[in-house]
Amino acid sequence: MVNNNNQILPLLTEADREELEGVVQVLANVTKLPVEMVKPHFDALLEQLMKSKQDQPFYKTATVLEWITAFREWAESHRRDTPLLSEYALSRAGIYDDDENEDI
């Protein structure tokens, strides 16, 4: 599926393009208009929908797989040579050490 603005629609897979061509055919059948008249309207609508999705932030449009991939990339971006905290530093006594000595 190609239109005047070749930026968004080429991102579709071949299977998506075939499905969309089927949708255009169904619309042509329903409206009793030739495919050549339906296709430009459908392309414009599809492009508008795709652009509105691109304008939204990642967290609104991301799939579960995209979240997993982004999280893993974020986790891998951190240094691996950072020293770990001791058991005491993670314990309640280590966290609230100063609070135990204060009278409230």
C-alpha angles and dihedrals in degrees: 000000000000130000138171093280103058095186104091110023097058087064089072121098122243090252090054091050091052091050091049091050086054090052090051089051091050091049090050090051093047095047094038088229126130117263089243090064096043098045098067091051092046092048091051092049092047092049091049091051093047092049092050089053091051091051092057121089121260095254092059098050107027120116122222090260091051090051091050092048093047092048093050091048089050092049092048091051092069125092116262097204096069110125115248123238118256122248089252092053089055095044124095091246090054093049097044099030094126094045093061092062096049122088111222 
